[in-house]
Amino acid sequence: MTIQLTYLLVPIILAWVAYRLLRRSPLANIPGPQPEPFFGNVRHMVERSNVDVMFEWQEQYGSVFRVQSFLGLNKLVIADPKAIQYVLNAAAYDFPKPAPLRAFIIALSGPHLIWAEGDVHKKQRRIMSPAFGAYEMKALHPVFKHHAENLVAQWKDALVNTDDNESRVIDVHRSLNSTTLNALCEAAFNFRAENENGNILKEIYMNFNENVFPPYLATMNGIMDHLPAWVIPPLLKVLPTKNMAFVRRHKRETYRIAEELVAEKADTISSDTGKRDVFSLLVQANKSEYVKNLQLSDDELYAQMSLVFAAGHATTAGTMTFALWQLVKHVDVQTQLRNEIREIQATVHGRGKTELTADDLENMVYLQAVLKETLRMHPAIFQVARVATKDAVLPLSQPVKTSAGELISQIAVPRGTEIIVSPGCYNRNKSVWGEDAEDFNPQRWLTGERQSKAGISLGVLGNLMSFWSGTKSCLGWRFAMVEMQCFLVEIVNHFELRPTRNVHAYGSNLMYPLVEGEEEKGAQMPLRVSVASRD
């Protein structure tokens, strides 16, 4: 049966590939790196970090350029604010994710908000939005503070057990990964991560980045580019690789736990115990009369839980890890941030209060500047693909010189063209952020000079693309900000951080830190930690 299926599939796939190759690319005149025969630019993105390569290409070719996948398939990379605004804001539903990518997403975590397009996306977002409101997210501050204090206690215990009781090298990435998973379990689902289900989730998510976004992802994407979408689901079910086994287990386990939680939340709502975790609010919203004819199916509800874990854990822990990395490289910034925290603490204590509130943290001007600058330099999601479902014309904020020497201020994009939207490149676009766009400089957020020279507003926070923009912007951005504020305040207030080894940001789609010379060990960020002086 397997051999017969192979004989059937191979000619169909080959015919599909031939059709794709015979079409002339509409992007042929757009500048870009020189491709290799057959491999295109894929090898460049596999042998080195895709992050580094993309930054170099943006510096060389500008904020709009062409790259090639396998077999000469051209794609358009955009970091131009006007082009991004058109694709993500003005015509978002005309530029969905490519069908092969959506097939992979649904295999990984189900039909959730990131997978959804069109009317399904509108329905899911409408139901989910109330659970992620500003009030609801600020109400989670005590939960995040509790887990941040637990992290501080763990690090202090580790220091007590050192020879000199003064400093110790701690893998802060692994530590943050574990603690933020505990925080996510309680804040989003109101359950403790110490039980059996929690242990399973920790096992899955401690190495989520490396399993879902391996170094050979560019190769895998290049192959998927030439496959019809209907081939991918059955293929993912049988591929014997370690990564595909992880993908299958991820969906199986998160769905099982989600089914238990949905039943529990339904009972909680009927007994009106007032639970305010995100998933309880979501289940409650799904049962309200307001969305009577738009309810999520059980499959969609389970998928949302899988999404919250995948999107709300690795991304936030990674961003905080990079924030600490920048603080060890810029000791003056670390010191200034610690001083602000302690000054605000003194003011709050002077008013007779003992604890900092969510509003107190939100009003820490320098803390907000450090967080925004970290998000600018290290967006968790570096890039995501889109495909034009109809002929379109992308406007540009700055003209592009074609290979024929012609200056153009817009690019015709025929139906079927794949577009790579790059928050990573946009966030370092010099036309937006100035000539020091490559430098970590929180001061830019305090002077007003950060405004886009193109006069175009994007995103949900500070003209950044780190939480995306438009109808597809991240619903959980306030959740992430409240959590990161709590953890950074507790860590910087109690500890001084110093570098140990050279670390670089690695990423294909999701960014994570690797130690130079130890890339095979996966994501890590070893820093020397000591108790911060109170003098």
C-alpha positions as CSV (number, residue, x, y, z in Angstrom):
1,M,0.0,0.0,0.0
2,T,2.9,2.4,0.9
3,I,4.6,1.7,-2.4
4,Q,1.4,2.2,-4.4
5,L,0.9,5.5,-2.6
6,T,4.4,6.6,-3.4
7,Y,3.9,5.8,-7.1
8,L,0.8,7.9,-7.0
9,L,2.3,10.9,-5.1
10,V,5.7,11.2,-6.8
11,P,4.4,12.2,-10.3
12,I,1.8,14.6,-8.8
13,I,4.5,16.3,-6.7
14,L,6.9,16.5,-9.6
15,A,4.3,18.0,-11.9
16,W,3.5,20.6,-9.2
17,V,7.2,21.5,-8.8
18,A,7.6,21.8,-12.6
19,Y,4.6,24.1,-12.8
20,R,6.1,26.3,-10.1
21,L,9.5,26.4,-11.9
22,L,8.1,27.3,-15.3
23,R,6.4,30.5,-14.1
24,R,8.6,33.6,-14.5
25,S,9.2,35.3,-11.2
26,P,7.7,38.8,-10.8
27,L,10.5,39.6,-8.4
28,A,13.4,39.0,-10.9
29,N,14.3,42.8,-11.0
30,I,14.3,43.3,-7.2
31,P,17.8,43.4,-5.7
32,G,19.0,40.6,-3.5
33,P,21.8,38.2,-2.7
34,Q,23.3,36.0,-5.4
35,P,21.6,32.6,-5.3
36,E,23.3,29.3,-5.9
37,P,22.1,26.8,-8.5
38,F,19.3,24.6,-7.1
39,F,19.9,25.7,-3.5
40,G,19.1,29.4,-3.9
41,N,20.0,31.2,-0.7
42,V,19.0,28.4,1.6
43,R,22.5,27.2,2.4
44,H,23.5,30.7,3.6
45,M,20.6,30.6,6.1
46,V,21.4,27.1,7.3
47,E,25.2,27.4,7.7
48,R,24.9,30.6,9.7
49,S,22.1,32.1,11.8
50,N,19.3,33.3,9.7
51,V,19.2,36.4,12.0
52,D,22.7,37.5,11.1
53,V,22.3,36.8,7.4
54,M,19.1,38.8,7.1
55,F,20.6,41.8,8.9
56,E,23.6,41.7,6.5
57,W,21.3,41.5,3.5
58,Q,19.2,44.4,4.7
59,E,22.4,46.5,5.2
60,Q,23.5,45.7,1.7
61,Y,20.2,45.7,-0.3
62,G,17.9,47.9,1.8
63,S,14.6,47.3,3.5
64,V,13.0,45.4,0.6
65,F,15.0,42.6,-1.1
66,R,14.6,39.3,-2.9
67,V,15.8,35.9,-1.6
68,Q,15.6,32.5,-3.3
69,S,14.4,29.2,-1.9
70,F,15.2,25.8,-3.5
71,L,14.8,25.5,-7.3
72,G,14.8,29.2,-8.0
73,L,11.6,30.2,-6.1
74,N,11.8,33.9,-5.3
75,K,10.4,35.5,-2.2
76,L,10.1,39.2,-1.2
77,V,11.5,40.2,2.2
78,I,10.0,43.4,3.6
79,A,11.2,45.6,6.4
80,D,9.9,48.8,4.9
81,P,7.2,50.4,7.2
82,K,4.8,51.4,4.4
83,A,4.9,48.0,2.8
84,I,4.4,46.3,6.2
85,Q,1.5,48.6,7.0
86,Y,-0.2,47.6,3.8
87,V,0.4,43.8,4.2
88,L,-0.5,43.6,7.9
89,N,-2.9,46.5,8.4
90,A,-4.6,47.7,5.3
91,A,-5.0,44.4,3.5
92,A,-4.3,41.8,6.2
93,Y,-6.8,39.2,5.1
94,D,-5.5,39.4,1.5
95,F,-2.1,38.2,2.8
96,P,-2.6,35.0,4.8
97,K,0.1,32.5,5.8
98,P,1.1,30.2,3.0
99,A,-0.9,26.9,3.0
100,P,2.1,24.7,3.8
101,L,2.9,26.8,6.8
102,R,-0.7,26.6,8.0
103,A,-0.6,22.9,7.6
104,F,2.5,22.7,9.8
105,I,0.9,25.0,12.4
106,I,-2.3,22.9,12.7
107,A,-0.2,19.7,13.0
108,L,1.8,21.3,15.8
109,S,-0.9,22.9,17.9
110,G,-4.3,22.9,16.2
111,P,-6.7,25.4,14.6
112,H,-6.0,28.3,16.9
113,L,-5.8,32.1,16.4
114,I,-2.4,32.1,14.7
115,W,-3.5,29.4,12.3
116,A,-6.9,31.0,11.6
117,E,-7.6,33.3,8.6
118,G,-10.6,35.3,7.3
119,D,-13.9,34.9,9.1
120,V,-12.6,32.1,11.4
121,H,-9.8,34.5,12.6
122,K,-12.4,37.3,13.2
123,K,-14.6,34.9,15.2
124,Q,-11.7,33.6,17.3
125,R,-10.2,37.0,18.0
126,R,-13.6,38.4,19.0
127,I,-14.2,35.7,21.5
128,M,-10.6,35.8,22.9
129,S,-10.1,39.5,23.2
130,P,-12.0,40.1,26.5
131,A,-9.7,37.6,28.3
132,F,-6.7,39.8,27.4
133,G,-8.0,43.2,28.3
134,A,-5.8,45.8,30.2
135,Y,-7.7,45.4,33.5
136,E,-7.5,41.6,33.3
137,M,-3.8,41.6,32.6
138,K,-3.0,44.0,35.4
139,A,-4.9,41.8,37.8
140,L,-2.3,39.1,37.1
141,H,0.5,41.2,38.6
142,P,0.4,39.5,42.0
143,V,0.8,36.1,40.3
144,F,3.8,37.2,38.3
145,K,5.4,38.9,41.3
146,H,5.0,35.8,43.4
147,H,6.9,33.7,40.8
148,A,9.5,36.4,40.3
149,E,10.1,36.3,44.1
150,N,10.5,32.5,43.9
151,L,13.1,32.9,41.3
152,V,15.0,35.4,43.5
153,A,14.9,33.0,46.4
154,Q,16.2,30.2,44.2
155,W,19.2,32.3,43.0
156,K,20.0,33.4,46.6
157,D,19.9,29.8,47.7
158,A,22.3,28.9,44.9
159,L,24.7,31.7,46.1
160,V,24.7,30.4,49.6
161,N,25.9,27.1,48.3
162,T,29.0,28.6,46.6
163,D,32.5,28.5,48.0
164,D,32.7,32.3,48.6
165,N,28.9,33.0,49.1
166,E,29.4,35.9,46.7
167,S,28.7,34.9,43.1
168,R,27.8,32.0,40.9
169,V,27.4,31.3,37.2
170,I,23.7,30.6,36.5
171,D,22.1,29.7,33.2
172,V,19.5,32.4,33.4
173,H,17.8,31.3,30.2
174,R,17.0,27.8,31.6
175,S,16.0,29.3,35.0
176,L,13.7,31.8,33.4
177,N,12.3,29.1,31.1
178,S,11.3,27.0,34.1
179,T,10.0,29.8,36.4
180,T,8.0,31.6,33.7
181,L,6.3,28.2,32.8
182,N,5.2,28.0,36.4
183,A,3.9,31.6,36.2
184,L,2.1,30.9,32.9
185,C,0.4,27.8,34.3
186,E,-1.1,29.8,37.2
187,A,-1.8,33.1,35.4
188,A,-3.3,31.6,32.2
189,F,-4.8,28.3,33.5
190,N,-4.9,28.5,37.3
191,F,-3.1,25.3,37.9
192,R,0.2,24.5,39.6
193,A,3.0,23.1,37.5
194,E,4.2,20.8,40.2
195,N,1.7,18.0,39.3
196,E,2.1,15.3,36.7
197,N,0.7,17.5,33.9
198,G,3.0,20.3,34.9
199,N,6.0,18.0,34.7
200,I,4.9,16.9,31.2
201,L,4.6,20.5,30.1
202,K,8.0,21.4,31.5
203,E,9.5,18.4,29.6
204,I,7.9,19.7,26.4
205,Y,8.5,23.4,26.7
206,M,12.0,23.6,28.2
207,N,13.4,22.8,24.8
208,F,10.5,24.0,22.6
209,N,12.6,26.5,20.5
210,E,15.2,24.0,19.4
211,N,12.6,21.3,18.7
212,V,10.2,23.4,16.6
213,F,12.8,25.8,15.1
214,P,15.9,23.6,14.5
215,P,18.9,24.9,12.6
216,Y,17.8,23.1,9.4
217,L,14.4,24.9,9.4
218,A,15.3,26.9,6.3
219,T,15.9,23.6,4.5
220,M,12.6,22.2,5.7
221,N,10.8,25.4,4.6
222,G,12.5,25.2,1.2
223,I,11.2,21.7,0.7
224,M,7.7,22.7,1.9
225,D,7.7,25.6,-0.6
226,H,7.4,23.1,-3.4
227,L,4.8,20.8,-1.9
228,P,1.1,21.2,-2.3
229,A,-0.5,21.9,1.1
230,W,-2.5,18.6,1.1
231,V,0.7,16.5,1.1
232,I,2.0,18.0,4.4
233,P,-0.5,16.7,7.1
234,P,-0.1,13.0,6.2
235,L,3.7,13.6,5.7
236,L,4.1,15.1,9.2
237,K,2.2,12.1,10.7
238,V,4.8,9.6,9.5
239,L,8.1,11.4,9.3
240,P,10.5,9.6,11.7
241,T,12.6,12.6,12.7
242,K,13.1,13.6,16.3
243,N,11.5,17.0,15.6
244,M,8.4,15.6,14.0
245,A,8.0,13.2,16.9
246,F,8.1,16.2,19.2
247,V,5.5,18.0,17.1
248,R,3.1,15.1,17.4
249,R,3.7,14.7,21.1
250,H,3.2,18.4,21.7
251,K,-0.2,18.4,20.2
252,R,-1.3,15.1,21.8
253,E,-0.3,16.2,25.3
254,T,-1.5,19.8,25.2
255,Y,-4.9,18.6,23.8
256,R,-5.2,16.0,26.6
257,I,-4.5,18.6,29.3
258,A,-6.7,21.2,27.6
259,E,-9.7,18.8,27.6
260,E,-9.3,18.3,31.3
261,L,-9.1,22.0,31.9
262,V,-12.1,22.9,29.7
263,A,-14.3,20.5,31.7
264,E,-12.9,22.0,35.0
265,K,-13.4,25.6,33.8
266,A,-17.0,24.8,32.8
267,D,-17.8,23.5,36.3
268,T,-16.1,26.6,37.8
269,I,-18.1,28.9,35.7
270,S,-21.4,27.2,36.6
271,S,-20.5,27.4,40.3
272,D,-19.5,31.1,39.9
273,T,-16.3,30.9,41.9
274,G,-14.9,34.0,40.2
275,K,-11.7,32.6,38.7
276,R,-9.8,35.2,36.7
277,D,-7.2,33.2,34.9
278,V,-7.0,33.7,31.1
279,F,-8.5,30.3,30.2
280,S,-11.4,30.7,32.6
281,L,-12.2,34.0,31.1
282,L,-12.0,32.5,27.6
283,V,-14.3,29.6,28.4
284,Q,-16.7,32.0,30.1
285,A,-16.6,34.3,27.0
286,N,-17.2,31.4,24.7
287,K,-20.4,30.6,26.6
288,S,-21.8,34.1,26.8
289,E,-25.0,35.2,25.0
290,Y,-22.9,37.9,23.2
291,V,-21.3,35.3,21.0
292,K,-24.2,32.8,21.0
293,N,-23.8,31.9,17.3
294,L,-20.0,32.2,17.2
295,Q,-18.8,29.7,19.9
296,L,-15.5,28.0,19.5
297,S,-15.6,24.3,19.0
298,D,-13.9,22.0,21.5
299,D,-11.1,21.5,19.0
300,E,-10.6,25.3,18.8
301,L,-10.6,25.7,22.6
302,Y,-8.0,23.0,23.0
303,A,-5.9,24.6,20.3
304,Q,-6.0,28.0,22.1
305,M,-4.5,26.4,25.2
306,S,-1.7,25.0,23.0
307,L,-1.2,28.4,21.5
308,V,-1.0,30.2,24.8
309,F,1.7,27.8,26.0
310,A,3.7,28.0,22.8
311,A,3.4,31.8,22.3
312,G,3.3,32.9,25.9
313,H,6.2,30.9,27.3
314,A,9.2,30.6,25.0
315,T,8.8,34.1,23.6
316,T,8.6,35.9,27.0
317,A,11.4,33.9,28.6
318,G,13.6,34.6,25.6
319,T,12.9,38.3,25.6
320,M,13.8,38.5,29.3
321,T,17.0,36.5,28.7
322,F,18.1,39.0,26.0
323,A,17.2,41.9,28.4
324,L,19.6,40.5,31.0
325,W,22.2,39.9,28.3
326,Q,22.0,43.6,27.3
327,L,22.2,44.6,30.9
328,V,25.5,42.7,31.4
329,K,26.9,44.3,28.3
330,H,25.8,47.8,29.4
331,V,26.6,48.0,33.1
332,D,25.6,51.7,33.2
333,V,22.1,50.8,32.0
334,Q,21.9,48.1,34.6
335,T,22.9,50.5,37.4
336,Q,20.5,53.2,36.2
337,L,17.6,50.8,36.1
338,R,18.4,49.5,39.6
339,N,18.6,53.1,40.9
340,E,15.2,53.8,39.4
341,I,13.6,50.7,41.0
342,R,15.0,51.6,44.4
343,E,13.9,55.2,44.1
344,I,10.3,54.2,43.3
345,Q,10.4,51.7,46.1
346,A,11.4,54.4,48.6
347,T,8.6,56.6,47.3
348,V,6.1,53.9,47.7
349,H,7.3,53.0,51.1
350,G,7.1,56.6,52.1
351,R,3.4,56.5,51.3
352,G,3.0,53.7,53.8
353,K,2.8,51.0,51.1
354,T,4.9,47.8,51.2
355,E,4.5,46.4,47.7
356,L,4.9,47.9,44.2
357,T,1.7,47.7,42.1
358,A,1.4,47.1,38.4
359,D,0.8,50.8,38.0
360,D,4.1,51.6,39.9
361,L,6.0,49.4,37.4
362,E,4.2,50.8,34.4
363,N,5.3,54.3,35.6
364,M,9.0,53.4,35.8
365,V,10.1,55.4,32.8
366,Y,13.6,53.8,32.5
367,L,12.2,50.3,33.0
368,Q,9.8,50.8,30.1
369,A,12.7,52.2,28.0
370,V,14.9,49.2,28.7
371,L,12.0,46.8,27.9
372,K,11.1,48.5,24.6
373,E,14.7,48.6,23.5
374,T,15.1,44.9,24.3
375,L,11.9,44.2,22.3
376,R,13.3,46.3,19.4
377,M,16.7,44.6,19.3
378,H,15.4,41.1,20.0
379,P,11.8,40.5,18.8
380,A,10.9,36.9,19.7
381,I,9.4,36.2,16.3
382,F,12.0,37.3,13.7
383,Q,10.0,36.8,10.6
384,V,6.8,35.2,9.3
385,A,5.7,34.3,5.8
386,R,2.6,35.7,4.0
387,V,1.3,35.0,0.5
388,A,-0.7,37.3,-1.8
389,T,-4.1,35.9,-2.6
390,K,-4.8,38.5,-5.3
391,D,-2.7,40.9,-7.4
392,A,-1.5,43.8,-5.3
393,V,0.8,46.8,-5.3
394,L,3.0,47.3,-2.2
395,P,3.8,51.0,-1.5
396,L,7.3,51.8,-0.2
397,S,8.4,54.6,2.1
398,Q,11.8,54.7,0.3
399,P,12.4,53.9,-3.4
400,V,14.2,50.7,-4.4
401,K,16.6,50.5,-7.3
402,T,15.9,47.6,-9.5
403,S,18.6,45.5,-11.2
404,A,18.0,47.5,-14.3
405,G,18.9,50.7,-12.4
406,E,15.3,52.0,-12.3
407,L,14.0,53.7,-9.0
408,I,10.6,52.4,-8.0
409,S,8.4,53.6,-5.2
410,Q,6.0,50.6,-5.3
411,I,6.3,46.9,-6.2
412,A,3.7,44.9,-8.1
413,V,3.0,41.6,-6.4
414,P,1.1,39.1,-8.4
415,R,-1.2,36.5,-6.8
416,G,0.8,33.7,-5.3
417,T,3.9,35.7,-4.4
418,E,5.3,34.8,-1.0
419,I,6.3,37.7,1.2
420,I,8.5,37.4,4.3
421,V,7.5,40.1,6.8
422,S,10.5,40.7,9.1
423,P,9.9,42.4,12.4
424,G,13.6,41.7,13.2
425,C,14.8,43.7,10.2
426,Y,12.2,46.4,10.6
427,N,13.1,47.0,14.2
428,R,16.7,47.8,13.0
429,N,15.7,49.7,9.9
430,K,17.8,52.9,10.0
431,S,15.1,54.9,8.2
432,V,12.9,54.3,11.1
433,W,15.3,54.2,14.1
434,G,18.2,56.3,13.0
435,E,21.8,55.6,12.2
436,D,22.3,53.9,15.6
437,A,19.6,51.3,14.9
438,E,22.1,48.5,15.6
439,D,23.0,49.9,19.0
440,F,21.2,49.1,22.3
441,N,20.2,52.5,23.5
442,P,17.3,52.8,25.9
443,Q,17.8,56.6,25.9
444,R,16.1,56.8,22.5
445,W,12.8,56.2,24.2
446,L,13.3,59.1,26.6
447,T,14.1,61.9,24.0
448,G,11.3,61.6,21.5
449,E,13.8,61.1,18.7
450,R,12.6,57.5,18.1
451,Q,9.6,58.5,15.9
452,S,9.7,57.0,12.5
453,K,11.2,59.3,9.9
454,A,8.6,57.7,7.5
455,G,5.8,59.1,9.6
456,I,4.1,55.7,9.7
457,S,2.7,54.1,12.8
458,L,2.9,50.3,13.3
459,G,2.4,47.8,16.1
460,V,0.7,48.0,19.5
461,L,3.6,49.4,21.5
462,G,6.0,52.2,20.6
463,N,6.0,51.8,16.8
464,L,7.6,48.4,17.3
465,M,6.8,45.3,15.3
466,S,7.7,42.9,18.1
467,F,4.1,42.2,18.8
468,W,3.1,42.5,15.2
469,S,0.5,44.9,13.9
470,G,-3.1,45.3,12.7
471,T,-5.7,42.5,12.9
472,K,-3.0,39.9,13.5
473,S,-1.2,41.7,16.3
474,C,-0.5,39.7,19.4
475,L,-3.5,39.5,21.8
476,G,-1.2,38.6,24.7
477,W,1.1,41.6,24.5
478,R,-0.1,43.1,27.8
479,F,0.2,39.7,29.5
480,A,3.9,39.7,28.3
481,M,4.6,43.2,29.4
482,V,3.2,42.8,32.9
483,E,5.1,39.6,33.4
484,M,8.4,41.0,32.1
485,Q,8.1,44.1,34.2
486,C,7.7,42.0,37.4
487,F,10.6,39.7,36.7
488,L,13.1,42.4,35.6
489,V,12.3,44.5,38.6
490,E,12.8,41.7,41.1
491,I,16.0,40.4,39.4
492,V,17.7,43.7,38.9
493,N,16.8,45.0,42.3
494,H,18.3,42.0,44.0
495,F,21.3,41.0,41.8
496,E,24.2,42.3,39.9
497,L,24.8,40.5,36.6
498,R,28.1,40.0,34.7
499,P,29.1,38.2,31.5
500,T,30.9,34.9,31.4
501,R,31.1,33.6,27.8
502,N,30.4,35.0,24.3
503,V,26.7,34.6,23.4
504,H,25.0,35.3,20.1
505,A,21.4,35.5,19.1
506,Y,20.4,32.6,16.9
507,G,17.2,32.2,15.0
508,S,15.3,31.1,12.0
509,N,11.9,32.3,12.9
510,L,12.2,32.4,16.7
511,M,15.2,34.0,18.3
512,Y,17.1,32.3,21.1
513,P,20.6,32.6,22.7
514,L,23.5,30.2,22.0
515,V,27.0,30.1,23.5
516,E,29.7,30.4,21.0
517,G,31.5,27.0,20.6
518,E,28.6,25.2,22.4
519,E,25.9,25.5,19.9
520,E,25.2,21.8,20.1
521,K,24.0,22.2,23.7
522,G,21.1,24.3,22.6
523,A,19.8,27.6,24.1
524,Q,21.6,28.8,27.1
525,M,22.7,32.1,28.7
526,P,25.3,31.6,31.5
527,L,25.8,34.8,33.5
528,R,27.6,35.5,36.7
529,V,25.1,36.4,39.4
530,S,25.9,38.2,42.8
531,V,23.7,40.0,45.3
532,A,23.4,43.7,44.5
533,S,24.9,46.0,47.1
534,R,22.5,48.3,49.0
535,D,25.1,51.0,49.6
